[in-house]
Amino acid sequence: MQLANNEGDSLQVIFVAHDTPASKAGIEADDIILAVNDVEVDDLGGISAVKKFLRKDPGTELTFDVVRGGEIKKLTLTLEDLFK
C-alpha cells in the first residue's frame, strides 16, 4: 500500500498491490485514511506512524477508518508475513 499526505488531517491511498493484506481488507486506491485503531492519523504523526503500525507482528489486526465516495467505512486489515 502506497500512501501520500492529503490535505487536512488524513492520508490518501495511492496504490494497493493485489493479494496483500490491504487489498484483502478492502482498502482501495483513492481511499482517504482518517484513523488507525481509532486514533486519528493527525494524532499519529502521519505516514511514518501508520507505517509503524504496519510493521507489527503477523496476525495483528488493524482497523482503518477510511472515506470512500463520501462514506466512512471501517476496514480490518490482518498483517501477514509477506516475505515467507
QUIFENWO-V320618 format. One line per field, one symbol per residue. burial: b if it has 9 or more other ideal C-beta (glycine too) atoms within 8 Angstrom, else e. A space follows every 50 residues. Layout:
BEGIN
burial: ???
END
This chain:
BEGIN
burial: bebeeeeeebbbbeebeeebbbbbbebeeebbbbbbeeeebeebebbebb eebbeeeeeeebbbbbbbeeeebebbbbbeeeee
END
